Amino acid sequence: MNRARLVLTLLIGVGAASLITAAAVAHCGRCKGSAKDMCRLLDEGKLTLARAIEIAEKHSKGRAVAAHCEMEGSTLEIGVYCLAGDKIVEVELDNTGKVTETEEKKQLPGGHDDDQH
């Protein structure tokens, strides 16, 4: 009886781990499935990346220099980095084009520290 219980417990554990891993892979932000999810959510919100950039530029009163989409769970976030005066500002939008956050940044994503220039 104990052996059967142990096998059952192991099977349940492996199954649960598989489900958790599958959920993480489905929304990793780097795979083709995530890209498809991003496109679907952009379509649902009737927003293009180009339009998101326009909105961010208007909101920040700056010029877009980088943009990206990422999945936060099942929610799409669009980040646009704008140069506004002498500041780098990240404007975050949802898939409807609503600005959800604005934050000043020290550098662009993947950028170098000032001492490397």
Backbone as JSON, one array per atom type, in Angstrom:
{
  "sequence": "MNRARLVLTLLIGVGAASLITAAAVAHCGRCKGSAKDMCRLLDEGKLTLARAIEIAEKHSKGRAVAAHCEMEGSTLEIGVYCLAGDKIVEVELDNTGKVTETEEKKQLPGGHDDDQH",
  "N": [[0.81, -1.19, 0.0], [1.93, 1.26, 0.79], [3.84, 1.61, -1.19], [2.28, 1.97, -3.48], [1.01, 4.35, -2.79], [3.23, 6.06, -2.73], [4.06, 5.98, -5.43], [1.79, 7.11, -6.63], [1.85, 9.66, -5.44], [4.26, 10.62, -6.51], [3.6, 10.65, -9.26], [1.54, 12.55, -9.28], [3.0, 14.78, -8.42], [4.9, 15.05, -10.54], [3.13, 15.54, -12.64], [1.95, 17.98, -11.83], [4.24, 19.63, -11.82], [4.81, 19.56, -14.54], [2.6, 20.91, -15.61], [2.98, 23.47, -14.5], [5.44, 24.15, -15.66], [4.7, 24.12, -18.37], [2.92, 26.28, -18.44], [4.67, 28.39, -17.85], [6.41, 28.3, -20.05], [4.63, 28.85, -22.1], [4.16, 31.55, -21.82], [6.62, 32.89, -21.88], [7.68, 35.07, -23.1], [9.59, 35.03, -25.02], [9.24, 33.07, -26.89], [7.73, 31.59, -29.85], [5.03, 31.09, -29.39], [4.42, 32.99, -27.41], [4.8, 35.3, -28.91], [2.71, 35.04, -30.71], [0.57, 35.24, -28.93], [0.95, 37.9, -28.14], [0.46, 39.28, -30.56], [-2.21, 38.56, -30.95], [-3.41, 39.81, -28.73], [-2.79, 42.48, -29.3], [-4.35, 42.76, -31.61], [-6.9, 42.34, -30.49], [-7.13, 44.61, -28.9], [-7.09, 46.44, -30.85], [-4.75, 47.81, -31.65], [-1.64, 48.91, -32.92], [1.91, 48.39, -32.94], [3.19, 50.59, -34.01], [1.25, 52.59, -33.62], [1.19, 52.61, -30.83], [3.7, 53.66, -30.34], [3.38, 56.26, -31.37], [1.47, 57.27, -29.54], [2.97, 57.15, -27.17], [5.06, 58.94, -27.76], [3.64, 61.34, -27.96], [2.61, 61.48, -25.35], [4.94, 61.63, -23.79], [6.13, 63.82, -24.83], [8.33, 63.52, -26.42], [10.76, 61.73, -28.42], [10.55, 58.56, -29.83], [12.84, 55.93, -29.26], [13.21, 53.28, -28.82], [11.27, 50.27, -28.59], [9.15, 47.77, -27.16], [7.34, 44.68, -26.69], [5.85, 42.76, -24.14], [4.84, 39.91, -22.24], [3.03, 39.88, -19.31], [2.17, 37.64, -17.32], [-0.95, 36.9, -18.39], [-1.34, 39.26, -19.59], [-0.72, 41.86, -21.9], [2.0, 44.03, -22.2], [3.23, 47.06, -23.41], [6.16, 48.68, -23.99], [7.66, 51.77, -24.46], [10.5, 53.53, -25.15], [11.43, 56.81, -24.86], [13.18, 59.74, -25.91], [13.14, 62.57, -24.2], [13.78, 65.75, -24.16], [16.62, 65.92, -22.28], [16.27, 63.51, -21.09], [15.62, 60.01, -20.65], [12.7, 58.37, -21.07], [10.49, 55.85, -20.12], [7.52, 54.79, -21.42], [4.75, 53.02, -20.57], [2.2, 51.02, -21.95], [-1.11, 49.59, -22.24], [-2.84, 46.98, -24.12], [-4.86, 48.42, -25.3], [-3.96, 50.91, -25.77], [-3.87, 52.63, -23.7], [-2.05, 54.62, -21.46], [-0.23, 53.25, -18.9], [1.86, 53.56, -17.14], [4.58, 55.78, -16.48], [8.0, 56.27, -16.52], [11.13, 57.58, -15.59], [14.24, 56.68, -16.95], [17.64, 55.56, -16.56], [19.14, 54.55, -18.59], [18.9, 53.06, -21.88], [17.25, 49.92, -22.62], [19.47, 47.2, -22.47], [21.56, 48.87, -22.8], [24.72, 50.61, -22.31], [26.73, 51.43, -19.46], [27.5, 54.83, -18.54], [30.24, 55.15, -18.12], [31.42, 53.52, -19.96], [31.51, 54.72, -22.39]],
  "CA": [[0.0, 0.0, 0.0], [2.8, 2.42, 0.85], [4.49, 1.79, -2.49], [1.27, 2.53, -4.38], [0.84, 5.75, -2.39], [4.44, 6.76, -3.16], [3.99, 6.11, -6.89], [0.73, 8.07, -6.91], [2.35, 10.97, -5.05], [5.26, 11.02, -7.52], [2.89, 10.96, -10.5], [0.86, 13.84, -9.08], [4.05, 15.81, -8.39], [5.43, 15.23, -11.9], [2.07, 16.17, -13.42], [1.85, 19.38, -11.42], [5.44, 20.31, -12.31], [4.66, 19.69, -15.99], [1.64, 21.99, -15.86], [3.61, 24.75, -14.16], [6.44, 24.41, -16.69], [4.0, 24.45, -19.61], [2.4, 27.64, -18.31], [5.8, 29.32, -17.92], [6.9, 28.3, -21.42], [3.64, 29.47, -22.97], [4.21, 33.0, -21.68], [7.98, 33.25, -21.5], [8.01, 36.34, -23.72], [10.65, 34.86, -26.01], [8.94, 31.99, -27.81], [6.77, 31.87, -30.9], [3.7, 31.11, -28.78], [4.24, 34.29, -26.77], [4.66, 36.3, -29.98], [1.35, 34.9, -31.22], [-0.3, 35.82, -27.9], [1.1, 39.35, -28.22], [-0.26, 39.74, -31.75], [-3.65, 38.39, -30.69], [-3.84, 40.85, -27.8], [-2.76, 43.75, -30.04], [-5.54, 42.76, -32.46], [-8.09, 42.51, -29.65], [-7.16, 46.0, -28.47], [-7.08, 47.25, -32.06], [-3.58, 48.67, -31.51], [-0.41, 48.46, -33.55], [3.1, 48.88, -32.26], [3.41, 51.95, -34.53], [0.32, 53.5, -32.93], [1.66, 52.71, -29.45], [4.84, 54.6, -30.37], [2.8, 57.61, -31.54], [0.86, 57.65, -28.26], [4.06, 57.36, -26.2], [5.75, 60.18, -28.12], [2.76, 62.45, -27.58], [2.52, 61.49, -23.9], [6.23, 62.03, -23.2], [6.63, 65.0, -25.55], [9.67, 63.13, -26.84], [10.92, 60.94, -29.65], [10.78, 57.14, -29.53], [14.12, 55.37, -29.69], [13.12, 51.82, -28.66], [9.95, 49.8, -28.15], [9.08, 46.31, -26.98], [6.13, 44.08, -26.12], [6.13, 41.62, -23.27], [3.7, 39.33, -21.55], [3.05, 39.82, -17.85], [1.09, 36.67, -17.13], [-1.76, 36.87, -19.61], [-1.55, 40.65, -19.97], [0.29, 42.43, -22.78], [2.51, 45.36, -21.87], [4.04, 47.65, -24.47], [7.05, 49.68, -23.43], [8.29, 52.63, -25.47], [11.5, 54.42, -24.58], [11.46, 58.07, -25.59], [14.11, 60.77, -25.48], [12.37, 63.79, -23.96], [14.81, 66.68, -23.69], [17.83, 65.15, -21.98], [15.86, 62.38, -20.26], [15.04, 58.83, -21.28], [11.44, 58.07, -20.38], [9.76, 54.68, -20.6], [6.07, 54.9, -21.35], [4.13, 51.7, -20.68], [0.81, 51.05, -22.4], [-1.78, 48.29, -22.35], [-3.15, 46.68, -25.52], [-5.85, 49.36, -25.83], [-3.29, 52.18, -26.0], [-3.92, 53.44, -22.48], [-0.78, 54.72, -20.75], [-0.39, 52.68, -17.56], [2.95, 54.0, -16.28], [5.67, 56.54, -17.09], [9.12, 56.21, -15.59], [12.41, 58.02, -16.11], [15.26, 55.63, -16.93], [19.02, 56.04, -16.66], [19.67, 54.11, -19.87], [18.03, 52.23, -22.7], [17.44, 48.5, -22.33], [20.64, 46.65, -23.14], [22.54, 49.93, -22.99], [25.98, 50.56, -21.56], [26.92, 52.47, -18.46], [28.17, 56.02, -19.08], [31.7, 55.04, -18.07], [31.91, 52.7, -21.07], [31.47, 55.51, -23.63]],
  "C": [[0.86, 1.26, 0.0], [3.48, 2.69, -0.48], [3.52, 2.41, -3.49], [1.04, 4.02, -4.07], [2.03, 6.59, -2.86], [4.42, 7.0, -4.66], [2.93, 7.15, -7.26], [1.18, 9.5, -6.58], [3.37, 11.49, -6.07], [4.58, 11.41, -8.83], [2.17, 12.31, -10.4], [1.87, 14.98, -9.09], [4.6, 16.1, -9.76], [4.38, 15.92, -12.77], [1.93, 17.64, -13.09], [3.04, 20.18, -11.93], [5.34, 20.54, -13.82], [3.7, 20.82, -16.33], [2.24, 23.35, -15.58], [4.63, 25.11, -15.23], [5.77, 24.8, -17.99], [3.45, 25.86, -19.57], [3.52, 28.66, -18.43], [6.32, 29.41, -19.35], [5.92, 29.01, -22.34], [3.69, 30.98, -22.9], [5.59, 33.48, -21.26], [8.38, 34.6, -22.08], [9.05, 36.21, -24.82], [10.3, 33.82, -27.08], [7.87, 32.41, -28.82], [5.34, 31.94, -30.36], [3.41, 32.44, -28.1], [4.05, 35.38, -27.81], [3.24, 36.24, -30.55], [0.35, 35.49, -30.22], [-0.25, 37.35, -27.96], [0.33, 39.91, -29.41], [-1.77, 39.65, -31.55], [-4.17, 39.5, -29.79], [-3.78, 42.24, -28.44], [-4.0, 43.87, -30.92], [-6.8, 42.99, -31.65], [-8.24, 43.96, -29.19], [-7.19, 46.98, -29.62], [-5.95, 48.29, -32.02], [-2.43, 48.06, -32.3], [0.76, 48.99, -32.75], [3.41, 50.31, -32.72], [2.5, 52.96, -33.83], [0.72, 53.67, -31.47], [2.83, 53.69, -29.36], [4.34, 56.03, -30.51], [2.22, 58.12, -30.22], [1.94, 57.98, -27.23], [4.81, 58.66, -26.49], [4.92, 61.4, -27.71], [2.73, 62.59, -26.06], [3.8, 62.04, -23.26], [6.76, 63.35, -23.75], [8.07, 64.76, -25.99], [9.64, 62.35, -28.13], [11.27, 59.51, -29.28], [12.11, 56.68, -30.08], [14.16, 53.85, -29.54], [11.72, 51.47, -28.19], [9.98, 48.28, -28.04], [7.71, 45.93, -26.45], [6.59, 42.96, -25.2], [4.84, 41.17, -22.61], [3.97, 39.38, -20.06], [1.89, 38.92, -17.47], [0.32, 36.56, -18.42], [-2.05, 38.27, -20.13], [-0.39, 41.13, -20.84], [0.69, 43.8, -22.27], [3.39, 45.81, -23.03], [4.87, 48.74, -23.82], [7.71, 50.46, -24.55], [9.25, 53.56, -24.74], [11.6, 55.65, -25.47], [12.55, 58.97, -25.02], [13.31, 62.06, -25.42], [13.33, 64.81, -23.36], [16.09, 65.9, -23.49], [17.53, 63.94, -21.09], [15.37, 61.23, -21.13], [13.83, 58.44, -20.43], [10.85, 56.81, -20.98], [8.29, 54.9, -20.36], [5.51, 53.5, -21.55], [2.66, 51.87, -21.03], [0.22, 49.65, -22.33], [-2.17, 48.09, -23.81], [-4.25, 47.56, -26.11], [-5.22, 50.72, -26.15], [-3.32, 53.11, -24.8], [-2.55, 53.43, -21.81], [-1.01, 54.25, -19.32], [0.71, 53.13, -16.6], [3.96, 54.79, -17.11], [6.79, 56.59, -16.07], [10.39, 56.71, -16.28], [13.43, 56.91, -15.93], [16.64, 56.26, -17.06], [19.63, 55.66, -18.01], [18.64, 53.28, -20.61], [18.23, 50.77, -22.33], [18.62, 47.96, -23.13], [21.74, 47.67, -23.36], [23.77, 49.73, -22.12], [25.98, 51.65, -20.52], [27.69, 53.62, -19.08], [29.69, 55.89, -19.09], [32.27, 54.17, -19.18], [31.94, 53.48, -22.38], [32.69, 56.38, -23.77]]
}
